[in-house]
Amino acid sequence: MNRASLEKRPEEVAAMFDDVAPKYDVVNDVLSLGQTHRWRRIVVDAVGAVKGQKVLDLAAGTGTSSEPYADNGVYVVACDFSLGMLRVGKRRRPDIDFIAGDATDLPFADNSFDASTISFGLRNVHRPQQALAEMLRVTKPGGKLVIAEFSQPTVPLWRTMYTEYLMRALPAIATKVSSNPTAYVYLAESIRAWPDQDSLAAWLTAAGWENVAYRNLNGGIVAVHRATKPLDQTDAAPVQDGPRRRSTRAAN
């Protein structure tokens, strides 16, 4: 996969992440200049889960985004469509439930989680708007949604500099530190093709979420979106009917 668009082939994207799984977290830290740790803390704080609650961490990959919840006594389910990522995570954190699942057809019952979250994974979903509706379905009424995703810098000069980094510097760095630099060309292109903050906020509202808001980080390079599931679901957007996929736990 050399070009990114909003029409992704799930099997190709999953295979790409399988391939980069062993070094994925290290490479991300290098490419983000260490900012991933700060971004994760902000997401965890926005979710605000407490001991005894249940959190869905979608597109969890190797589970680095799930660990803070588990460490605080929150029951977290790390869900991803890349078995390679899940296996790496399960070896490191056998105490966390790693579940293989498709974001557009989640293998969980309605109203299962106190909060749902997805960090830097929504843009890799084949049908991101359907994923927003699925997260609405599995979240309890009144529950939270928190999304961290790369977005559009708000200052034109900063946007130009960032785009140059994405398309020039990032692939060059990835060539030095990753076994699959082509995957990071795709990731850079997927960031550039992704809608801006207001567009994603509109998707959330259309999916049936309420109290939609977002916070820009690093000048808009990243945006953290927040929303809640209405207590009265009569106004919520319908989810496509069909059989739910059975949960698949990652192999050790």
Phi and psi in degrees as GROMACS dihedral restraints (atoms count N, CA, C in turn):
[ dihedral_restraints ]
;  ai    aj    ak    al  type     phi  dphi    fc
    3     4     5     6     1  -107.2    20    10
    4     5     6     7     1   -19.1    20    10
    6     7     8     9     1  -124.7    20    10
    7     8     9    10     1   140.9    20    10
    9    10    11    12     1  -101.2    20    10
   10    11    12    13     1   144.6    20    10
   12    13    14    15     1  -152.8    20    10
   13    14    15    16     1  -179.7    20    10
   15    16    17    18     1   -86.3    20    10
   16    17    18    19     1     6.8    20    10
   18    19    20    21     1  -113.7    20    10
   19    20    21    22     1    74.2    20    10
   21    22    23    24     1   -84.3    20    10
   22    23    24    25     1   151.2    20    10
   24    25    26    27     1   -94.8    20    10
   25    26    27    28     1   111.1    20    10
   27    28    29    30     1   -53.8    20    10
   28    29    30    31     1   -40.3    20    10
   30    31    32    33     1   -66.8    20    10
   31    32    33    34     1   -34.0    20    10
   33    34    35    36     1   -73.0    20    10
   34    35    36    37     1   -41.1    20    10
   36    37    38    39     1   -64.7    20    10
   37    38    39    40     1   -43.2    20    10
   39    40    41    42     1   -61.3    20    10
   40    41    42    43     1   -43.0    20    10
   42    43    44    45     1   -63.2    20    10
   43    44    45    46     1   -37.8    20    10
   45    46    47    48     1   -61.7    20    10
   46    47    48    49     1   -45.7    20    10
   48    49    50    51     1   -69.2    20    10
   49    50    51    52     1   -34.0    20    10
   51    52    53    54     1   -56.0    20    10
   52    53    54    55     1   -42.1    20    10
   54    55    56    57     1   -68.8    20    10
   55    56    57    58     1   -37.2    20    10
   57    58    59    60     1   -94.3    20    10
   58    59    60    61     1     0.0    20    10
   60    61    62    63     1   -53.6    20    10
   61    62    63    64     1   -45.8    20    10
   63    64    65    66     1   -57.9    20    10
   64    65    66    67     1   -35.2    20    10
   66    67    68    69     1  -113.5    20    10
   67    68    69    70     1    11.7    20    10
   69    70    71    72     1   -58.9    20    10
   70    71    72    73     1   -48.1    20    10
   72    73    74    75     1   -66.9    20    10
   73    74    75    76     1   -39.9    20    10
   75    76    77    78     1   -64.6    20    10
   76    77    78    79     1   -46.0    20    10
   78    79    80    81     1   -63.0    20    10
   79    80    81    82     1   -40.6    20    10
   81    82    83    84     1   -60.3    20    10
   82    83    84    85     1   -42.0    20    10
   84    85    86    87     1   -61.7    20    10
   85    86    87    88     1   -40.4    20    10
   87    88    89    90     1   -67.2    20    10
   88    89    90    91     1   -48.6    20    10
   90    91    92    93     1   -68.0    20    10
   91    92    93    94     1   -29.0    20    10
   93    94    95    96     1   -92.2    20    10
   94    95    96    97     1     3.5    20    10
   96    97    98    99     1    57.0    20    10
   97    98    99   100     1    37.0    20    10
   99   100   101   102     1    81.8    20    10
  100   101   102   103     1     3.0    20    10
  102   103   104   105     1   -73.3    20    10
  103   104   105   106     1   -19.2    20    10
  105   106   107   108     1   -57.8    20    10
  106   107   108   109     1   -34.7    20    10
  108   109   110   111     1   -64.2    20    10
  109   110   111   112     1   -44.1    20    10
  111   112   113   114     1   -64.5    20    10
  112   113   114   115     1   -44.4    20    10
  114   115   116   117     1   -61.7    20    10
  115   116   117   118     1   -40.0    20    10
  117   118   119   120     1   -64.3    20    10
  118   119   120   121     1   -40.8    20    10
  120   121   122   123     1   -62.1    20    10
  121   122   123   124     1   -40.5    20    10
  123   124   125   126     1   -64.5    20    10
  124   125   126   127     1   -40.0    20    10
  126   127   128   129     1   -64.2    20    10
  127   128   129   130     1   -46.4    20    10
  129   130   131   132     1   -59.6    20    10
  130   131   132   133     1   -42.6    20    10
  132   133   134   135     1   -64.5    20    10
  133   134   135   136     1   -38.3    20    10
  135   136   137   138     1   -68.1    20    10
  136   137   138   139     1   -37.6    20    10
  138   139   140   141     1   -64.5    20    10
  139   140   141   142     1   -44.3    20    10
  141   142   143   144     1    63.5    20    10
  142   143   144   145     1    30.1    20    10
  144   145   146   147     1   -70.8    20    10
  145   146   147   148     1   146.9    20    10
  147   148   149   150     1  -120.7    20    10
  148   149   150   151     1   164.4    20    10
  150   151   152   153     1   -54.2    20    10
  151   152   153   154     1   134.1    20    10
  153   154   155   156     1    98.9    20    10
  154   155   156   157     1   -15.1    20    10
  156   157   158   159     1   -88.6    20    10
  157   158   159   160     1   166.9    20    10
  159   160   161   162     1  -122.7    20    10
  160   161   162   163     1   126.1    20    10
  162   163   164   165     1  -120.7    20    10
  163   164   165   166     1   135.0    20    10
  165   166   167   168     1   -96.0    20    10
  166   167   168   169     1   120.0    20    10
  168   169   170   171     1  -107.0    20    10
  169   170   171   172     1    98.4    20    10
  171   172   173   174     1   -88.0    20    10
  172   173   174   175     1   149.0    20    10
  174   175   176   177     1    55.8    20    10
  175   176   177   178     1    41.2    20    10
  177   178   179   180     1   -72.9    20    10
  178   179   180   181     1   -17.5    20    10
  180   181   182   183     1    60.0    20    10
  181   182   183   184     1  -123.2    20    10
  183   184   185   186     1   -84.3    20    10
  184   185   186   187     1     2.2    20    10
  186   187   188   189     1    90.0    20    10
  187   188   189   190     1     8.6    20    10
  189   190   191   192     1   -63.3    20    10
  190   191   192   193     1   -31.7    20    10
  192   193   194   195     1   -76.6    20    10
  193   194   195   196     1   -19.5    20    10
  195   196   197   198     1   -86.4    20    10
  196   197   198   199     1   -26.1    20    10
  198   199   200   201     1   -57.7    20    10
  199   200   201   202     1   -42.3    20    10
  201   202   203   204     1   -60.1    20    10
  202   203   204   205     1   -33.5    20    10
  204   205   206   207     1   -67.7    20    10
  205   206   207   208     1   -48.5    20    10
  207   208   209   210     1   -60.7    20    10
  208   209   210   211     1   -39.3    20    10
  210   211   212   213     1   -66.0    20    10
  211   212   213   214     1   -23.9    20    10
  213   214   215   216     1   -98.2    20    10
  214   215   216   217     1    11.8    20    10
  216   217   218   219     1    81.8    20    10
  217   218   219   220     1    11.2    20    10
  219   220   221   222     1   -87.0    20    10
  220   221   222   223     1   137.3    20    10
  222   223   224   225     1   -79.7    20    10
  223   224   225   226     1   115.7    20    10
  225   226   227   228     1  -119.6    20    10
  226   227   228   229     1   138.1    20    10
  228   229   230   231     1  -107.7    20    10
  229   230   231   232     1   119.1    20    10
  231   232   233   234     1   -93.1    20    10
  232   233   234   235     1   110.8    20    10
  234   235   236   237     1  -115.8    20    10
  235   236   237   238     1   135.4    20    10
  237   238   239   240     1  -157.7    20    10
  238   239   240   241     1   159.6    20    10
  240   241   242   243     1   -96.1    20    10
  241   242   243   244     1    -2.4    20    10
  243   244   245   246     1   -98.2    20    10
  244   245   246   247     1   109.1    20    10
  246   247   248   249     1   -64.9    20    10
  247   248   249   250     1   -32.2    20    10
  249   250   251   252     1   -61.6    20    10
  250   251   252   253     1   -44.2    20    10
  252   253   254   255     1   -63.0    20    10
  253   254   255   256     1   -45.4    20    10
  255   256   257   258     1   -63.5    20    10
  256   257   258   259     1   -37.8    20    10
  258   259   260   261     1   -66.0    20    10
  259   260   261   262     1   -40.7    20    10
  261   262   263   264     1   -61.6    20    10
  262   263   264   265     1   -44.1    20    10
  264   265   266   267     1   -65.3    20    10
  265   266   267   268     1   -41.3    20    10
  267   268   269   270     1   -65.8    20    10
  268   269   270   271     1   -34.8    20    10
  270   271   272   273     1   -65.6    20    10
  271   272   273   274     1   -35.9    20    10
  273   274   275   276     1   -80.8    20    10
  274   275   276   277     1   -37.9    20    10
  276   277   278   279     1  -130.8    20    10
  277   278   279   280     1    77.6    20    10
  279   280   281   282     1   -65.7    20    10
  280   281   282   283     1   -12.5    20    10
  282   283   284   285     1   -81.3    20    10
  283   284   285   286     1   -10.5    20    10
  285   286   287   288     1   -98.3    20    10
  286   287   288   289     1   139.9    20    10
  288   289   290   291     1   -79.2    20    10
  289   290   291   292     1   114.0    20    10
  291   292   293   294     1  -102.5    20    10
  292   293   294   295     1   120.4    20    10
  294   295   296   297     1  -123.0    20    10
  295   296   297   298     1   129.4    20    10
  297   298   299   300     1   -78.8    20    10
  298   299   300   301     1   131.4    20    10
  300   301   302   303     1  -164.6    20    10
  301   302   303   304     1   154.1    20    10
  303   304   305   306     1   -93.0    20    10
  304   305   306   307     1   125.4    20    10
  306   307   308   309     1   -60.7    20    10
  307   308   309   310     1   -24.3    20    10
  309   310   311   312     1   -90.4    20    10
  310   311   312   313     1    -2.1    20    10
  312   313   314   315     1  -154.8    20    10
  313   314   315   316     1    69.5    20    10
  315   316   317   318     1   -66.6    20    10
  316   317   318   319     1   140.4    20    10
  318   319   320   321     1   -87.1    20    10
  319   320   321   322     1    45.0    20    10
  321   322   323   324     1  -132.5    20    10
  322   323   324   325     1   153.2    20    10
  324   325   326   327     1   -73.0    20    10
  325   326   327   328     1   161.1    20    10
  327   328   329   330     1   -56.7    20    10
  328   329   330   331     1   144.5    20    10
  330   331   332   333     1    56.8    20    10
  331   332   333   334     1    43.1    20    10
  333   334   335   336     1   -90.4    20    10
  334   335   336   337     1   -25.9    20    10
  336   337   338   339     1  -122.6    20    10
  337   338   339   340     1   145.2    20    10
  339   340   341   342     1   -73.5    20    10
  340   341   342   343     1   -26.1    20    10
  342   343   344   345     1  -154.6    20    10
  343   344   345   346     1   150.3    20    10
  345   346   347   348     1  -125.6    20    10
  346   347   348   349     1   145.1    20    10
  348   349   350   351     1  -147.0    20    10
  349   350   351   352     1   150.3    20    10
  351   352   353   354     1  -146.0    20    10
  352   353   354   355     1   128.0    20    10
  354   355   356   357     1  -119.9    20    10
  355   356   357   358     1   116.8    20    10
  357   358   359   360     1    58.6    20    10
  358   359   360   361     1    33.1    20    10
  360   361   362   363     1  -129.2    20    10
  361   362   363   364     1   -18.7    20    10
  363   364   365   366     1   -62.9    20    10
  364   365   366   367     1   -35.4    20    10
  366   367   368   369     1   -70.4    20    10
  367   368   369   370     1   -13.8    20    10
  369   370   371   372     1   -94.1    20    10
  370   371   372   373     1     1.6    20    10
  372   373   374   375     1   -85.4    20    10
  373   374   375   376     1   138.2    20    10
  375   376   377   378     1   -59.1    20    10
  376   377   378   379     1   -42.8    20    10
  378   379   380   381     1  -128.6    20    10
  379   380   381   382     1    82.6    20    10
  381   382   383   384     1   -61.0    20    10
  382   383   384   385     1   -33.3    20    10
  384   385   386   387     1   -68.0    20    10
  385   386   387   388     1   -34.8    20    10
  387   388   389   390     1   -67.6    20    10
  388   389   390   391     1   -34.2    20    10
  390   391   392   393     1   -64.1    20    10
  391   392   393   394     1   -37.8    20    10
  393   394   395   396     1   -63.8    20    10
  394   395   396   397     1   -38.2    20    10
  396   397   398   399     1   -69.4    20    10
  397   398   399   400     1   -36.0    20    10
  399   400   401   402     1   -67.3    20    10
  400   401   402   403     1   -40.8    20    10
  402   403   404   405     1   -65.1    20    10
  403   404   405   406     1   -34.2    20    10
  405   406   407   408     1   -62.2    20    10
  406   407   408   409     1   -43.5    20    10
  408   409   410   411     1   -61.4    20    10
  409   410   411   412     1   -43.6    20    10
  411   412   413   414     1   -86.6    20    10
  412   413   414   415     1    -8.7    20    10
  414   415   416   417     1   -89.3    20    10
  415   416   417   418     1   141.7    20    10
  417   418   419   420     1   -68.1    20    10
  418   419   420   421     1   149.0    20    10
  420   421   422   423     1   -52.7    20    10
  421   422   423   424     1   132.8    20    10
  423   424   425   426     1    85.1    20    10
  424   425   426   427     1    -6.6    20    10
  426   427   428   429     1   -76.4    20    10
  427   428   429   430     1   166.4    20    10
  429   430   431   432     1   -99.9    20    10
  430   431   432   433     1   153.0    20    10
  432   433   434   435     1  -125.4    20    10
  433   434   435   436     1   132.9    20    10
  435   436   437   438     1  -131.1    20    10
  436   437   438   439     1   126.3    20    10
  438   439   440   441     1  -123.0    20    10
  439   440   441   442     1   127.2    20    10
  441   442   443   444     1  -109.3    20    10
  442   443   444   445     1   127.5    20    10
  444   445   446   447     1  -150.1    20    10
  445   446   447   448     1   149.0    20    10
  447   448   449   450     1   -61.6    20    10
  448   449   450   451     1   145.2    20    10
  450   451   452   453     1  -142.1    20    10
  451   452   453   454     1  -154.6    20    10
  453   454   455   456     1  -109.7    20    10
  454   455   456   457     1   118.7    20    10
  456   457   458   459     1   -53.4    20    10
  457   458   459   460     1   142.1    20    10
  459   460   461   462     1   -86.8    20    10
  460   461   462   463     1   -19.1    20    10
  462   463   464   465     1  -100.3    20    10
  463   464   465   466     1   125.7    20    10
  465   466   467   468     1   -53.4    20    10
  466   467   468   469     1   -45.0    20    10
  468   469   470   471     1   -63.9    20    10
  469   470   471   472     1   -43.5    20    10
  471   472   473   474     1   -63.5    20    10
  472   473   474   475     1   -38.1    20    10
  474   475   476   477     1   -62.3    20    10
  475   476   477   478     1   -42.2    20    10
  477   478   479   480     1   -65.1    20    10
  478   479   480   481     1   -44.6    20    10
  480   481   482   483     1   -62.4    20    10
  481   482   483   484     1   -41.5    20    10
  483   484   485   486     1   -66.2    20    10
  484   485   486   487     1   -41.6    20    10
  486   487   488   489     1   -62.3    20    10
  487   488   489   490     1   -39.8    20    10
  489   490   491   492     1   -62.1    20    10
  490   491   492   493     1   -41.0    20    10
  492   493   494   495     1   -61.8    20    10
  493   494   495   496     1   -46.3    20    10
  495   496   497   498     1   -58.8    20    10
  496   497   498   499     1   -47.1    20    10
  498   499   500   501     1   -90.7    20    10
  499   500   501   502     1   -15.1    20    10
  501   502   503   504     1  -117.3    20    10
  502   503   504   505     1   -60.3    20    10
  504   505   506   507     1   -72.4    20    10
  505   506   507   508     1   -42.9    20    10
  507   508   509   510     1   -59.0    20    10
  508   509   510   511     1   -50.0    20    10
  510   511   512   513     1   -61.6    20    10
  511   512   513   514     1   -34.8    20    10
  513   514   515   516     1   -66.3    20    10
  514   515   516   517     1   -42.2    20    10
  516   517   518   519     1   -66.0    20    10
  517   518   519   520     1   -42.0    20    10
  519   520   521   522     1   -60.4    20    10
  520   521   522   523     1   -33.9    20    10
  522   523   524   525     1   -60.7    20    10
  523   524   525   526     1   -32.0    20    10
  525   526   527   528     1   -81.2    20    10
  526   527   528   529     1   -32.3    20    10
  528   529   530   531     1  -115.1    20    10
  529   530   531   532     1    -7.9    20    10
  531   532   533   534     1  -118.5    20    10
  532   533   534   535     1   149.1    20    10
  534   535   536   537     1   -79.2    20    10
  535   536   537   538     1   -12.8    20    10
  537   538   539   540     1  -137.7    20    10
  538   539   540   541     1    74.5    20    10
  540   541   542   543     1   -62.7    20    10
  541   542   543   544     1   -25.5    20    10
  543   544   545   546     1   -60.2    20    10
  544   545   546   547     1   -34.2    20    10
  546   547   548   549     1   -61.6    20    10
  547   548   549   550     1   -35.1    20    10
  549   550   551   552     1   -79.9    20    10
  550   551   552   553     1   -21.6    20    10
  552   553   554   555     1   -65.3    20    10
  553   554   555   556     1   -44.6    20    10
  555   556   557   558     1   -59.0    20    10
  556   557   558   559     1   -46.4    20    10
  558   559   560   561     1   -62.2    20    10
  559   560   561   562     1   -40.3    20    10
  561   562   563   564     1   -63.1    20    10
  562   563   564   565     1   -42.5    20    10
  564   565   566   567     1   -68.8    20    10
  565   566   567   568     1   -34.6    20    10
  567   568   569   570     1   -66.6    20    10
  568   569   570   571     1   -33.2    20    10
  570   571   572   573     1   -67.2    20    10
  571   572   573   574     1   -45.3    20    10
  573   574   575   576     1   -64.9    20    10
  574   575   576   577     1   -32.6    20    10
  576   577   578   579     1   -83.7    20    10
  577   578   579   580     1    -9.7    20    10
  579   580   581   582     1   -74.6    20    10
  580   581   582   583     1   143.2    20    10
  582   583   584   585     1   -61.6    20    10
  583   584   585   586     1   162.1    20    10
  585   586   587   588     1   -80.3    20    10
  586   587   588   589     1  -178.7    20    10
  588   589   590   591     1   -59.4    20    10
  589   590   591   592     1   -46.9    20    10
  591   592   593   594     1   -66.9    20    10
  592   593   594   595     1   -33.7    20    10
  594   595   596   597     1   -65.8    20    10
  595   596   597   598     1   -43.9    20    10
  597   598   599   600     1   -65.3    20    10
  598   599   600   601     1   -39.1    20    10
  600   601   602   603     1   -60.1    20    10
  601   602   603   604     1   -38.6    20    10
  603   604   605   606     1   -66.9    20    10
  604   605   606   607     1   -37.4    20    10
  606   607   608   609     1   -60.9    20    10
  607   608   609   610     1   -42.2    20    10
  609   610   611   612     1   -61.6    20    10
  610   611   612   613     1   -45.3    20    10
  612   613   614   615     1   -63.0    20    10
  613   614   615   616     1   -43.0    20    10
  615   616   617   618     1   -64.1    20    10
  616   617   618   619     1   -30.5    20    10
  618   619   620   621     1   -76.2    20    10
  619   620   621   622     1   -13.0    20    10
  621   622   623   624     1   112.4    20    10
  622   623   624   625     1     1.0    20    10
  624   625   626   627     1   -76.8    20    10
  625   626   627   628     1   154.2    20    10
  627   628   629   630     1  -126.8    20    10
  628   629   630   631     1   173.8    20    10
  630   631   632   633     1    53.6    20    10
  631   632   633   634     1    42.4    20    10
  633   634   635   636     1   -75.5    20    10
  634   635   636   637     1   130.8    20    10
  636   637   638   639     1  -153.4    20    10
  637   638   639   640     1   162.5    20    10
  639   640   641   642     1  -144.9    20    10
  640   641   642   643     1   157.8    20    10
  642   643   644   645     1  -126.5    20    10
  643   644   645   646     1   126.8    20    10
  645   646   647   648     1   -81.6    20    10
  646   647   648   649     1   138.6    20    10
  648   649   650   651     1  -118.8    20    10
  649   650   651   652     1   145.8    20    10
  651   652   653   654     1    51.4    20    10
  652   653   654   655     1    45.8    20    10
  654   655   656   657     1    70.7    20    10
  655   656   657   658     1    18.7    20    10
  657   658   659   660     1   100.0    20    10
  658   659   660   661     1     0.8    20    10
  660   661   662   663     1   -58.0    20    10
  661   662   663   664     1   -39.9    20    10
  663   664   665   666     1  -125.4    20    10
  664   665   666   667     1   144.1    20    10
  666   667   668   669     1  -127.3    20    10
  667   668   669   670     1   135.9    20    10
  669   670   671   672     1  -105.1    20    10
  670   671   672   673     1   113.1    20    10
  672   673   674   675     1   -96.4    20    10
  673   674   675   676     1   141.1    20    10
  675   676   677   678     1  -128.8    20    10
  676   677   678   679     1   147.0    20    10
  678   679   680   681     1  -160.2    20    10
  679   680   681   682     1   167.1    20    10
  681   682   683   684     1  -129.5    20    10
  682   683   684   685     1   152.9    20    10
  684   685   686   687     1   -83.4    20    10
  685   686   687   688     1   130.4    20    10
  687   688   689   690     1   -59.0    20    10
  688   689   690   691     1   145.0    20    10
  690   691   692   693     1   -68.0    20    10
  691   692   693   694     1   -33.3    20    10
  693   694   695   696     1  -102.7    20    10
  694   695   696   697     1   112.2    20    10
  696   697   698   699     1   -87.3    20    10
  697   698   699   700     1     7.6    20    10
  699   700   701   702     1   -65.4    20    10
  700   701   702   703     1   -23.4    20    10
  702   703   704   705     1   -97.0    20    10
  703   704   705   706     1     0.4    20    10
  705   706   707   708     1   -75.3    20    10
  706   707   708   709     1   150.2    20    10
  708   709   710   711     1   -68.6    20    10
  709   710   711   712     1   142.0    20    10
  711   712   713   714     1   -71.3    20    10
  712   713   714   715     1   147.4    20    10
  714   715   716   717     1  -101.0    20    10
  715   716   717   718     1   142.6    20    10
  717   718   719   720     1   -58.7    20    10
  718   719   720   721     1   137.5    20    10
  720   721   722   723     1   -74.9    20    10
  721   722   723   724     1   159.7    20    10
  723   724   725   726     1   146.3    20    10
  724   725   726   727     1   162.0    20    10
  726   727   728   729     1   -67.2    20    10
  727   728   729   730     1   142.2    20    10
  729   730   731   732     1   -84.7    20    10
  730   731   732   733     1   141.5    20    10
  732   733   734   735     1   -74.0    20    10
  733   734   735   736     1   143.6    20    10
  735   736   737   738     1   -72.0    20    10
  736   737   738   739     1   139.7    20    10
  738   739   740   741     1   -60.9    20    10
  739   740   741   742     1   140.3    20    10
  741   742   743   744     1  -125.6    20    10
  742   743   744   745     1   116.5    20    10
  744   745   746   747     1   -81.5    20    10
  745   746   747   748     1   143.2    20    10
  747   748   749   750     1   -67.3    20    10
  748   749   750   751     1   141.0    20    10
  750   751   752   753     1   -73.0    20    10
  751   752   753   754     1   147.1    20    10
